[in-house]
Amino acid sequence: MSASNLQTLPNVLAGPIVRRVTTQSVTFWLVTSHPYGFDVLLRNLANQDVLFEGALESKQVSQVPIGKHAFVNLLTLSLSAKVKCGTQISYEIKLLSEAEPAISLVDLMPDLLYAKQAQPSFVVKQNLRRVLHGSCRKPHHNSEDGLLVVDAQLEAAKDNNECGPDLLILSGDQVYTDDVAGPMLVAIKQTISHLGLFDETLTGAAIDTSHKVFEHPHCYYQRPELLPDEPSSENTQKLFFGGKRKPIFTSVNANNHLISFAEVMAMYILTWSPEMWRHLDIDDKDIPESYRSLFATEKVIITKFVTGLACVRRALANVPVYMIFDDHDITDDWNLTRGWEEAVYGNQFAKRIIGNGLIGYWLCQGWGNNPQGLDELYKKCGGHFSRFGITEHDKLVEHVLDWEHWHYHLDSSPKLLVLDTRTQRWRSESNMNKPSGLMDWEALCELQQELIGQEAVIMVSAAPIFGVKLIETIQRVFTFFGKALTVDAENWMAHKGTASVILNIFRNRKTPPNFVILSGDVHYSFVYDVSLRFRQNSPNITQITSSGIKNQFPDKLLIWFDRLNRVLYSKYSPLNWFTQRRNMLVKHRRPNNHKVRTLLNGSGIGLLKVNGDCSDVEAQQLCASGKVVTFEKKD
């Protein structure tokens, strides 16, 4: 960029986002265009006591350069005194540099504030009573953005001096790196150029460096021609795709699949913040003529999405946010089967694409969930980044692929456990096409140890543990014929070993008597109350699935699935005895005032209201359309 253009770059490219918050520490995440230092002031809003004040030392700031003018920052602060649960903390962050006076984030971005605020703020909550949750936010899906509901909830609470949500849990598909609209890809290209996001050398690809991707005639809407393929693995291809030549990556919407680390990082910046959009000019001059009509349609949706980003940024700056990946954060069908893994990780180019997505997840999502727990990963990976680029990129990819501690928990009441259902899979040894278990035996044993002695627990699983039986049956039939990838046969019951262990965990008398399971993934919402048949002291299990934040299931198809599921798998149906969970009694909560009896379709965000021991659980879907749907419990 020229010097004049450089001066117009936003100081803050994305964030701030409030991440892990305890009674003793606070973590913030943001991306800046310069390697700033930081000065932070934290106050107890009730009595104005100072909880932290001063310029941050190196041990309090972890800064990773991702481009010439882009730096990911994680600020981890220890409070001067342990605060009580319910304390509201305001914060002021100033950017420090030798070249200019200190700049406050609020001065740069006054739209971070709600009407009655002087500084953004959040509440320290250890006793969880109101939790917002959701998954699946695809920018170019033609629906409203559910994260705007989060902003509305916070605004109403602050206007009325009421208690807002305790935290926000994003349970997967925060970005879609495998399913990108044409206008978004144009924006990504310009963002990479403006920020000087790092180039990388690509081995085994049709292009030798990542920046040349945008010069290739297949860059827009034709990326399957650029994605890796295994023509030599003829038998594998026949097993996967019935002999039809197709790229290794199985997303049905891979026309603009992201490839490079720079593309992934640009996607995060553009998905969470309005700042870079103000410096972009989205046109179709590089789009092939045959795709310009689609581009125009997508541009209308993306333009509307961008208008809400200031409110989304404000919401994420005023409530603690926790995240976990699902497949689209990396690529569709990520680690679905052993055969998929062998095809992808055996191809250097494919492995690089997966690794780039996971590096982006670490820097933008995983790191803030558990900074102390991921400190070892930072020590391994941080040295690969410098102001001049990424060194030993393949080794960096190996580090993140080998990492086994993406799961985490909060010592809250009830305890919050967030599961990694993607990287610790129980692979089938008998057939490479059979779906892997979502967690392996060792990970499930570790989970059970976390549960022992707890009175109640909120457990976050990207995919529902108890799914819609009809859909699971369809997936089982396709799996039998070797077509698991065709129907995304990814559910907890698809692998006998995983299904048996997770159900036994619920049956174990040492595990909590009350479970709440939060899930997403499926692009519709539903609530189940689950108990054990033939046992007097059964645990109470409430599974709440909220999906998507900005995504929906085909409406007519979902209505038919709902009807058929209720008929074929009614309470006394003999078909129930052919399912893995035949000893579990599943009761459906009915969405009030809605034409669909069990399954709710509509973008939005879920709201969990719960008491301390999870014996009283209320579930609502706060629809982006403005409708509030309560799932009514049967007597």
C-alpha positions as CSV (number, residue, x, y, z in Angstrom):
1,M,0.0,0.0,0.0
2,S,1.0,3.6,-0.5
3,A,1.9,5.7,2.6
4,S,-1.3,7.7,2.2
5,N,-3.5,4.5,2.0
6,L,-1.6,3.0,5.0
7,Q,-2.7,6.0,7.1
8,T,-6.3,5.2,6.4
9,L,-6.2,1.6,7.7
10,P,-8.3,1.0,10.7
11,N,-6.3,0.9,14.0
12,V,-8.5,-2.1,15.1
13,L,-9.4,-4.5,12.3
14,A,-11.6,-6.8,14.5
15,G,-12.7,-6.9,18.1
16,P,-12.5,-6.3,20.9
17,I,-14.2,-9.5,22.0
18,V,-14.5,-10.4,25.6
19,R,-13.3,-14.0,26.0
20,R,-12.6,-16.1,29.1
21,V,-13.7,-14.3,32.3
22,T,-13.3,-15.6,35.9
23,T,-13.5,-13.9,39.3
24,Q,-9.7,-13.5,39.1
25,S,-8.9,-12.8,35.4
26,V,-10.2,-11.3,32.2
27,T,-9.2,-12.1,28.6
28,F,-9.7,-9.8,25.5
29,W,-9.1,-10.6,21.8
30,L,-8.6,-8.1,19.0
31,V,-6.8,-7.7,15.7
32,T,-4.9,-4.4,15.1
33,S,-3.1,-3.0,12.1
34,H,0.0,-2.1,14.0
35,P,2.0,-3.9,16.8
36,Y,0.5,-1.7,19.5
37,G,1.2,-1.8,23.2
38,F,-1.9,-1.6,25.4
39,D,-3.0,0.3,28.5
40,V,-6.0,-1.1,30.3
41,L,-8.3,0.2,33.0
42,L,-10.9,-2.2,34.6
43,R,-13.4,-0.9,37.1
44,N,-16.1,-2.3,39.3
45,L,-19.1,-0.4,38.0
46,A,-21.0,-0.6,41.3
47,N,-18.4,1.2,43.5
48,Q,-15.8,2.4,40.9
49,D,-13.0,0.4,42.5
50,V,-10.1,-0.1,40.1
51,L,-9.5,-3.8,39.4
52,F,-6.6,-3.3,37.0
53,E,-4.8,-0.2,35.7
54,G,-1.7,0.4,33.6
55,A,0.3,-0.4,30.6
56,L,0.5,-4.2,29.9
57,E,3.7,-6.1,30.3
58,S,4.9,-8.6,27.7
59,K,3.6,-11.5,29.8
60,Q,0.1,-10.0,29.6
61,V,0.0,-9.6,25.9
62,S,0.4,-12.4,23.3
63,Q,0.8,-10.8,19.9
64,V,1.0,-12.7,16.6
65,P,1.8,-11.0,13.3
66,I,-0.4,-12.4,10.5
67,G,0.6,-9.8,7.9
68,K,2.5,-6.6,7.3
69,H,-0.3,-4.6,8.8
70,A,-2.2,-7.2,10.8
71,F,-1.6,-8.5,14.4
72,V,-3.7,-10.8,16.5
73,N,-3.6,-9.8,20.2
74,L,-4.7,-11.8,23.2
75,L,-4.7,-9.7,26.4
76,T,-4.9,-11.8,29.6
77,L,-5.2,-9.8,32.9
78,S,-5.2,-10.8,36.5
79,L,-7.5,-8.7,38.7
80,S,-6.1,-6.9,41.7
81,A,-8.6,-8.7,43.9
82,K,-11.0,-11.6,43.5
83,V,-14.4,-10.1,42.5
84,K,-17.8,-11.4,43.5
85,C,-20.1,-13.3,41.2
86,G,-22.4,-10.7,39.6
87,T,-19.8,-7.9,39.5
88,Q,-20.2,-5.7,36.4
89,I,-16.8,-4.6,35.1
90,S,-16.3,-1.7,32.7
91,Y,-13.1,-1.6,30.6
92,E,-11.1,1.0,28.7
93,I,-8.4,-0.2,26.3
94,K,-5.9,2.3,24.9
95,L,-3.5,1.6,22.0
96,L,0.1,2.6,22.7
97,S,2.8,3.4,20.1
98,E,5.9,5.6,19.9
99,A,4.6,7.4,16.9
100,E,1.3,8.8,18.2
101,P,-0.5,9.6,21.5
102,A,-2.5,6.8,23.2
103,I,-5.8,6.1,21.5
104,S,-8.9,4.8,23.3
105,L,-10.9,2.1,21.5
106,V,-14.1,4.0,22.4
107,D,-12.8,7.1,20.7
108,L,-12.0,5.0,17.6
109,M,-15.3,3.1,17.7
110,P,-18.0,4.9,19.7
111,D,-20.5,2.4,18.4
112,L,-19.1,-0.1,20.9
113,L,-21.3,1.6,23.5
114,Y,-24.9,1.2,24.4
115,A,-27.0,4.3,25.2
116,K,-26.2,4.5,29.0
117,Q,-22.5,3.4,28.8
118,A,-19.4,5.4,29.1
119,Q,-17.3,2.3,28.5
120,P,-18.1,-1.2,27.3
121,S,-18.8,-3.6,30.2
122,F,-19.5,-7.2,31.0
123,V,-20.7,-9.2,34.1
124,V,-18.6,-11.8,35.9
125,K,-20.9,-14.8,36.3
126,Q,-20.0,-18.0,38.1
127,N,-23.6,-19.0,38.7
128,L,-25.0,-19.6,35.2
129,R,-28.7,-18.8,34.9
130,R,-29.2,-17.2,31.5
131,V,-27.0,-18.6,28.7
132,L,-27.2,-17.6,25.0
133,H,-26.1,-20.2,22.5
134,G,-26.2,-21.0,18.8
135,S,-24.2,-22.2,15.8
136,C,-24.0,-22.0,12.0
137,R,-23.6,-18.4,10.9
138,K,-23.2,-18.3,7.1
139,P,-22.9,-14.7,5.8
140,H,-24.6,-15.3,2.5
141,H,-27.5,-17.4,3.7
142,N,-30.7,-15.4,2.9
143,S,-31.9,-14.9,6.4
144,E,-31.5,-12.5,9.3
145,D,-28.4,-12.6,11.5
146,G,-29.1,-14.2,14.9
147,L,-26.1,-12.4,16.5
148,L,-28.1,-9.2,16.1
149,V,-30.5,-10.8,18.6
150,V,-27.6,-11.0,21.1
151,D,-27.1,-7.3,20.6
152,A,-30.8,-6.6,21.2
153,Q,-30.8,-8.6,24.4
154,L,-27.8,-6.7,25.8
155,E,-29.2,-3.4,24.8
156,A,-32.6,-4.1,26.5
157,A,-30.8,-5.3,29.6
158,K,-28.6,-2.2,29.8
159,D,-31.4,0.2,29.0
160,N,-33.6,-1.2,31.8
161,N,-30.7,-1.9,34.3
162,E,-31.6,-5.6,34.2
163,C,-29.5,-8.7,34.3
164,G,-28.5,-9.6,30.8
165,P,-27.2,-13.0,29.5
166,D,-24.4,-14.5,31.6
167,L,-22.4,-15.6,28.5
168,L,-22.6,-16.5,24.9
169,I,-21.6,-19.9,23.6
170,L,-21.0,-20.3,19.9
171,S,-21.1,-24.1,19.3
172,G,-19.7,-24.4,15.8
173,D,-19.5,-23.1,12.2
174,Q,-18.6,-19.5,13.4
175,V,-17.2,-19.1,9.9
176,Y,-17.7,-21.1,6.7
177,T,-14.3,-21.5,5.2
178,D,-15.5,-24.1,2.7
179,D,-18.7,-22.3,1.6
180,V,-17.9,-18.7,0.6
181,A,-19.9,-16.2,-1.5
182,G,-18.3,-14.6,-4.5
183,P,-18.6,-11.1,-3.1
184,M,-17.0,-12.3,0.2
185,L,-14.1,-13.8,-1.8
186,V,-13.6,-10.5,-3.6
187,A,-13.5,-8.8,-0.2
188,I,-11.0,-11.3,1.1
189,K,-8.7,-10.6,-1.9
190,Q,-8.8,-6.9,-1.2
191,T,-8.3,-7.3,2.5
192,I,-5.3,-9.5,1.9
193,S,-3.8,-6.8,-0.3
194,H,-4.6,-3.9,2.0
195,L,-3.2,-5.6,5.1
196,G,-0.3,-7.4,3.4
197,L,-1.5,-10.8,4.9
198,F,1.3,-13.3,4.5
199,D,1.9,-15.2,1.3
200,E,2.8,-18.9,1.5
201,T,4.4,-21.4,-0.8
202,L,2.0,-24.3,-1.9
203,T,3.3,-27.7,-2.7
204,G,1.3,-30.1,-4.9
205,A,-1.0,-27.3,-6.1
206,A,-1.8,-25.9,-9.5
207,I,-0.4,-22.6,-8.2
208,D,2.9,-22.3,-6.3
209,T,2.1,-19.4,-4.0
210,S,-1.1,-18.4,-2.3
211,H,-1.3,-14.9,-3.7
212,K,-1.3,-16.4,-7.2
213,V,-4.6,-18.0,-6.5
214,F,-6.4,-14.8,-7.3
215,E,-4.6,-14.5,-10.6
216,H,-5.8,-18.0,-11.7
217,P,-8.8,-18.1,-14.1
218,H,-10.5,-20.7,-11.8
219,C,-10.3,-18.5,-8.7
220,Y,-13.9,-17.5,-8.5
221,Y,-16.7,-20.1,-8.4
222,Q,-14.4,-22.7,-9.9
223,R,-12.1,-23.6,-7.1
224,P,-12.8,-27.4,-7.2
225,E,-10.5,-27.2,-10.2
226,L,-7.7,-25.9,-7.9
227,L,-8.4,-28.1,-4.9
228,P,-6.4,-31.3,-4.4
229,D,-7.4,-34.5,-6.1
230,E,-6.2,-38.1,-5.8
231,P,-6.4,-39.5,-9.4
232,S,-3.9,-42.2,-8.4
233,S,-6.1,-43.5,-5.6
234,E,-8.7,-45.0,-8.0
235,N,-10.1,-47.5,-5.4
236,T,-10.5,-44.8,-2.8
237,Q,-12.3,-42.5,-5.3
238,K,-14.7,-45.3,-6.2
239,L,-15.5,-46.0,-2.6
240,F,-16.0,-42.3,-1.8
241,F,-17.7,-41.0,-4.9
242,G,-18.9,-44.0,-7.0
243,G,-16.0,-43.7,-9.4
244,K,-16.8,-40.1,-10.3
245,R,-13.7,-37.9,-10.4
246,K,-14.1,-35.3,-7.6
247,P,-11.8,-33.3,-5.4
248,I,-10.8,-34.7,-2.0
249,F,-12.8,-31.9,-0.3
250,T,-16.4,-33.1,-0.1
251,S,-18.4,-29.8,0.5
252,V,-21.2,-29.5,-2.0
253,N,-20.6,-25.7,-1.9
254,A,-16.8,-25.7,-2.4
255,N,-16.8,-23.4,-5.4
256,N,-15.0,-20.7,-3.4
257,H,-13.4,-22.9,-0.8
258,L,-10.6,-21.0,1.1
259,I,-7.1,-22.3,0.6
260,S,-4.5,-20.1,2.3
261,F,-3.9,-18.9,5.8
262,A,-4.3,-15.3,4.6
263,E,-7.7,-16.1,3.2
264,V,-8.8,-17.7,6.5
265,M,-7.7,-14.7,8.6
266,A,-9.3,-12.2,6.2
267,M,-12.6,-14.2,6.5
268,Y,-12.5,-13.9,10.3
269,I,-11.8,-10.1,10.1
270,L,-14.7,-9.6,7.6
271,T,-17.1,-11.8,9.5
272,W,-16.8,-10.1,12.9
273,S,-16.1,-6.5,12.1
274,P,-17.4,-3.7,9.8
275,E,-14.0,-1.9,9.7
276,M,-12.3,-3.4,6.6
277,W,-15.6,-3.3,4.6
278,R,-15.4,0.5,4.6
279,H,-12.2,0.3,2.6
280,L,-13.4,-2.2,0.0
281,D,-14.9,-1.9,-3.5
282,I,-16.9,-5.0,-4.3
283,D,-17.4,-5.4,-8.0
284,D,-17.7,-8.2,-10.5
285,K,-14.9,-7.2,-12.9
286,D,-12.9,-10.4,-12.2
287,I,-16.0,-12.7,-12.1
288,P,-16.6,-15.0,-15.1
289,E,-19.6,-13.9,-17.1
290,S,-21.6,-17.1,-16.4
291,Y,-21.4,-16.4,-12.6
292,R,-22.2,-12.7,-12.5
293,S,-25.9,-13.2,-12.0
294,L,-25.2,-15.4,-8.9
295,F,-22.6,-12.8,-7.8
296,A,-25.3,-10.1,-7.9
297,T,-27.7,-12.1,-5.9
298,E,-25.1,-12.9,-3.3
299,K,-24.0,-9.3,-3.1
300,V,-27.4,-8.1,-2.0
301,I,-27.3,-10.6,0.9
302,I,-23.7,-9.8,1.8
303,T,-24.4,-6.1,1.8
304,K,-27.3,-6.6,4.3
305,F,-25.0,-8.8,6.4
306,V,-22.4,-6.0,6.6
307,T,-24.9,-3.4,7.8
308,G,-25.4,-5.4,11.0
309,L,-21.7,-5.9,11.8
310,A,-21.3,-2.9,14.0
311,C,-24.0,-4.2,16.3
312,V,-22.5,-7.7,16.2
313,R,-19.1,-6.2,17.2
314,R,-20.8,-4.2,20.0
315,A,-22.5,-7.4,21.3
316,L,-19.2,-9.4,21.3
317,A,-17.5,-6.6,23.2
318,N,-20.1,-6.6,26.0
319,V,-20.6,-10.2,27.0
320,P,-18.1,-13.1,27.7
321,V,-17.9,-15.3,24.5
322,Y,-16.9,-19.0,24.3
323,M,-16.5,-21.0,21.1
324,I,-15.8,-24.4,19.8
325,F,-15.3,-25.6,16.2
326,D,-17.4,-27.7,13.9
327,D,-16.7,-28.9,10.4
328,H,-17.3,-25.7,8.4
329,D,-14.8,-23.8,10.5
330,I,-12.3,-26.0,8.7
331,T,-14.1,-27.9,5.9
332,D,-17.3,-29.9,5.4
333,D,-17.0,-33.6,6.7
334,W,-13.8,-32.8,8.6
335,N,-12.6,-36.2,9.9
336,L,-15.9,-37.8,9.1
337,T,-14.4,-41.2,8.2
338,R,-11.0,-42.9,8.4
339,G,-11.0,-43.0,4.6
340,W,-11.5,-39.2,4.5
341,E,-8.6,-38.7,6.8
342,E,-6.3,-41.0,4.9
343,A,-7.1,-39.2,1.6
344,V,-6.7,-35.7,3.1
345,Y,-3.7,-36.1,5.4
346,G,-1.9,-38.2,2.8
347,N,-2.0,-35.2,0.4
348,Q,0.4,-32.4,1.2
349,F,-1.8,-29.7,-0.3
350,A,-5.0,-30.9,1.3
351,K,-3.2,-31.2,4.6
352,R,-2.1,-27.6,4.3
353,I,-5.6,-26.4,3.6
354,I,-6.9,-28.2,6.7
355,G,-4.0,-26.9,8.8
356,N,-4.6,-23.3,7.7
357,G,-8.2,-23.5,8.8
358,L,-7.1,-24.9,12.2
359,I,-4.4,-22.3,12.7
360,G,-7.1,-19.7,12.0
361,Y,-9.4,-21.4,14.6
362,W,-6.6,-21.4,17.2
363,L,-5.8,-17.7,16.7
364,C,-9.4,-16.4,16.5
365,Q,-11.5,-18.8,18.5
366,G,-9.7,-21.5,20.5
367,W,-7.0,-19.3,22.2
368,G,-9.5,-17.1,24.0
369,N,-11.5,-20.0,25.4
370,N,-8.6,-21.2,27.6
371,P,-5.4,-19.0,27.3
372,Q,-3.6,-20.9,30.1
373,G,-4.5,-24.3,28.7
374,L,-3.3,-23.3,25.2
375,D,-0.1,-21.6,26.4
376,E,2.0,-24.7,25.4
377,L,0.6,-24.5,21.9
378,Y,1.4,-20.8,21.7
379,K,5.0,-21.6,22.8
380,K,5.3,-24.2,20.0
381,C,3.6,-22.1,17.3
382,G,4.4,-18.4,18.1
383,G,8.0,-18.7,16.9
384,H,6.8,-19.5,13.4
385,F,5.4,-16.0,13.0
386,S,7.5,-12.9,12.4
387,R,7.0,-9.5,10.8
388,F,8.4,-11.0,7.6
389,G,6.1,-14.0,7.3
390,I,5.6,-17.6,8.5
391,T,8.6,-19.9,8.7
392,E,8.4,-23.7,8.4
393,H,4.7,-23.5,7.6
394,D,4.4,-27.3,7.4
395,K,5.8,-27.7,10.9
396,L,3.3,-25.1,12.1
397,V,0.5,-27.2,10.5
398,E,1.8,-30.3,12.3
399,H,1.8,-28.6,15.6
400,V,-1.9,-27.6,15.4
401,L,-3.0,-30.9,13.9
402,D,-1.2,-32.8,16.8
403,W,-2.8,-30.6,19.5
404,E,-5.3,-32.6,21.6
405,H,-6.6,-30.1,24.1
406,W,-9.2,-28.0,22.3
407,H,-11.9,-29.1,24.8
408,Y,-12.2,-27.0,28.0
409,H,-14.4,-26.4,31.0
410,L,-15.6,-23.5,33.2
411,D,-15.7,-24.0,37.0
412,S,-19.1,-22.4,37.1
413,S,-22.3,-23.6,38.8
414,P,-23.5,-25.7,37.1
415,K,-20.1,-26.7,35.6
416,L,-19.8,-26.0,31.9
417,L,-18.0,-28.6,29.7
418,V,-17.3,-27.9,26.0
419,L,-16.5,-31.0,24.0
420,D,-14.0,-31.5,21.1
421,T,-16.0,-33.7,18.8
422,R,-13.7,-33.3,15.8
423,T,-10.1,-34.1,16.5
424,Q,-10.2,-37.1,18.9
425,R,-12.4,-39.4,16.8
426,W,-13.0,-43.1,17.3
427,R,-12.1,-44.4,13.8
428,S,-13.6,-47.5,12.3
429,E,-11.0,-50.3,11.9
430,S,-13.4,-52.5,9.8
431,N,-14.3,-50.2,7.0
432,M,-12.8,-46.9,5.9
433,N,-16.2,-45.6,4.8
434,K,-17.9,-46.0,8.2
435,P,-18.4,-42.8,10.2
436,S,-16.0,-42.3,13.0
437,G,-17.2,-41.9,16.5
438,L,-17.4,-38.2,17.5
439,M,-15.1,-38.9,20.5
440,D,-12.8,-41.8,21.1
441,W,-12.7,-44.1,24.2
442,E,-9.9,-42.1,25.9
443,A,-11.6,-38.8,25.4
444,L,-14.9,-40.2,26.7
445,C,-13.2,-41.6,29.8
446,E,-11.6,-38.2,30.5
447,L,-15.1,-36.7,30.1
448,Q,-16.5,-39.1,32.6
449,Q,-13.9,-38.1,35.1
450,E,-14.8,-34.5,34.7
451,L,-18.4,-35.4,35.5
452,I,-18.0,-37.5,38.6
453,G,-19.2,-35.7,41.7
454,Q,-21.0,-32.9,40.0
455,E,-24.6,-32.2,40.9
456,A,-25.4,-30.8,37.5
457,V,-23.6,-30.0,34.3
458,I,-24.1,-28.0,31.1
459,M,-22.4,-29.9,28.3
460,V,-21.7,-28.4,24.9
461,S,-21.6,-30.7,21.9
462,A,-21.4,-29.3,18.4
463,A,-23.7,-32.1,17.1
464,P,-26.8,-33.2,19.0
465,I,-26.2,-36.3,21.1
466,F,-29.9,-37.3,20.7
467,G,-30.8,-36.5,17.1
468,V,-33.9,-37.0,15.0
469,K,-34.3,-40.7,14.7
470,L,-35.7,-40.7,11.1
471,I,-32.8,-38.6,9.8
472,E,-30.3,-40.9,11.7
473,T,-32.0,-43.9,10.1
474,I,-31.6,-42.4,6.6
475,Q,-27.9,-41.7,7.4
476,R,-27.5,-45.3,8.6
477,V,-29.0,-46.7,5.3
478,F,-26.6,-44.6,3.2
479,T,-23.7,-45.6,5.4
480,F,-24.6,-49.3,4.8
481,F,-24.1,-48.7,1.1
482,G,-20.8,-46.9,1.6
483,K,-22.2,-43.4,1.1
484,A,-21.7,-41.8,4.6
485,L,-20.2,-38.7,3.0
486,T,-23.3,-38.2,0.8
487,V,-25.7,-37.6,3.7
488,D,-23.2,-36.2,6.2
489,A,-23.7,-39.3,8.5
490,E,-22.2,-37.5,11.5
491,N,-24.1,-38.2,14.7
492,W,-23.3,-39.7,18.0
493,M,-25.2,-42.9,17.3
494,A,-23.5,-43.6,14.0
495,H,-20.5,-45.4,15.7
496,K,-21.5,-48.2,18.1
497,G,-18.5,-47.8,20.4
498,T,-19.0,-44.1,20.9
499,A,-22.8,-44.5,21.2
500,S,-22.4,-47.2,23.8
501,V,-19.9,-45.3,26.0
502,I,-21.8,-41.9,26.0
503,L,-25.0,-43.7,26.9
504,N,-23.3,-45.6,29.6
505,I,-22.0,-42.3,31.0
506,F,-25.6,-41.1,31.4
507,R,-26.4,-44.4,33.1
508,N,-23.5,-44.3,35.5
509,R,-24.7,-43.6,39.0
510,K,-21.6,-41.5,39.8
511,T,-22.3,-38.9,37.1
512,P,-24.6,-35.9,37.6
513,P,-28.3,-36.4,38.2
514,N,-29.0,-33.4,35.9
515,F,-27.6,-32.8,32.5
516,V,-28.2,-29.9,30.0
517,I,-26.8,-30.5,26.6
518,L,-26.4,-27.5,24.2
519,S,-25.9,-28.4,20.5
520,G,-26.3,-27.0,17.0
521,D,-25.0,-28.1,13.6
522,V,-28.3,-29.2,12.0
523,H,-29.8,-25.9,10.9
524,Y,-33.0,-26.4,12.8
525,S,-33.9,-26.2,16.5
526,F,-35.5,-28.7,18.9
527,V,-35.6,-29.7,22.6
528,Y,-35.7,-33.2,24.1
529,D,-36.2,-34.3,27.7
530,V,-34.5,-37.7,28.0
531,S,-34.6,-40.3,30.8
532,L,-33.7,-43.9,31.3
533,R,-36.3,-46.5,30.9
534,F,-36.8,-49.1,33.6
535,R,-34.9,-47.1,36.3
536,Q,-36.4,-45.2,39.1
537,N,-33.6,-42.8,39.8
538,S,-32.9,-41.8,36.2
539,P,-30.8,-38.7,35.5
540,N,-32.7,-35.8,34.0
541,I,-31.3,-34.9,30.6
542,T,-32.4,-31.9,28.6
543,Q,-30.9,-31.4,25.2
544,I,-31.4,-28.0,23.6
545,T,-30.4,-27.7,19.9
546,S,-30.2,-24.2,18.5
547,S,-29.3,-23.8,14.8
548,G,-28.6,-21.8,12.9
549,I,-27.6,-18.3,13.8
550,K,-27.7,-17.4,10.1
551,N,-28.7,-20.6,8.3
552,Q,-31.9,-22.7,7.9
553,F,-33.0,-26.1,6.7
554,P,-35.2,-26.4,3.6
555,D,-38.5,-25.6,5.1
556,K,-40.8,-28.0,3.3
557,L,-38.4,-30.9,3.7
558,L,-38.1,-30.3,7.4
559,I,-41.9,-30.3,7.8
560,W,-42.0,-33.7,6.1
561,F,-39.2,-35.0,8.3
562,D,-41.0,-33.8,11.4
563,R,-44.2,-35.5,10.5
564,L,-42.7,-38.8,9.4
565,N,-40.5,-38.9,12.5
566,R,-43.5,-38.4,14.8
567,V,-45.4,-41.2,13.0
568,L,-42.6,-43.7,12.6
569,Y,-41.0,-43.1,16.0
570,S,-43.9,-42.4,18.2
571,K,-43.7,-43.4,21.9
572,Y,-44.9,-47.0,21.4
573,S,-43.5,-47.6,17.9
574,P,-41.6,-50.9,17.6
575,L,-39.0,-49.1,15.4
576,N,-37.6,-47.5,18.6
577,W,-36.2,-50.9,19.5
578,F,-33.9,-50.9,16.5
579,T,-32.2,-47.7,17.6
580,Q,-29.0,-47.4,19.8
581,R,-30.9,-45.5,22.5
582,R,-33.8,-48.0,22.8
583,N,-33.4,-47.9,26.6
584,M,-33.8,-44.1,26.7
585,L,-37.2,-42.4,26.9
586,V,-37.2,-39.3,24.7
587,K,-39.9,-36.7,25.1
588,H,-40.2,-33.8,22.6
589,R,-40.9,-30.3,23.8
590,R,-43.3,-28.6,21.5
591,P,-42.6,-25.1,20.1
592,N,-45.5,-22.9,21.3
593,N,-47.7,-21.3,18.6
594,H,-45.8,-22.9,15.7
595,K,-47.0,-25.1,12.8
596,V,-44.1,-27.5,13.3
597,R,-44.8,-29.7,16.3
598,T,-41.2,-30.6,17.2
599,L,-38.6,-29.1,14.8
600,L,-38.4,-25.3,14.5
601,N,-36.9,-23.7,11.5
602,G,-35.6,-20.1,11.6
603,S,-32.4,-18.3,12.2
604,G,-31.8,-16.9,15.6
605,I,-30.2,-17.6,19.0
606,G,-31.1,-20.0,21.8
607,L,-31.7,-18.9,25.3
608,L,-31.2,-21.3,28.2
609,K,-32.8,-20.4,31.6
610,V,-31.7,-22.8,34.3
611,N,-31.5,-23.0,38.1
612,G,-28.4,-24.0,40.0
613,D,-28.9,-27.8,39.9
614,C,-30.5,-27.9,36.4
615,S,-33.7,-29.3,37.8
616,D,-35.7,-26.5,36.2
617,V,-34.7,-25.9,32.6
618,E,-36.5,-23.5,30.2
619,A,-35.5,-23.3,26.5
620,Q,-36.4,-20.5,24.1
621,Q,-35.4,-19.7,20.5
622,L,-35.1,-16.0,20.0
623,C,-35.7,-15.8,16.3
624,A,-34.0,-13.2,14.2
625,S,-37.4,-12.3,12.8
626,G,-38.4,-11.0,16.2
627,K,-40.5,-14.0,17.3
628,V,-39.8,-15.6,20.7
629,V,-40.6,-19.3,20.7
630,T,-40.7,-21.3,24.0
631,F,-40.3,-25.0,23.9
632,E,-43.1,-26.3,26.2
633,K,-42.4,-29.3,28.4
634,K,-44.9,-32.2,28.4
635,D,-46.3,-33.2,31.8
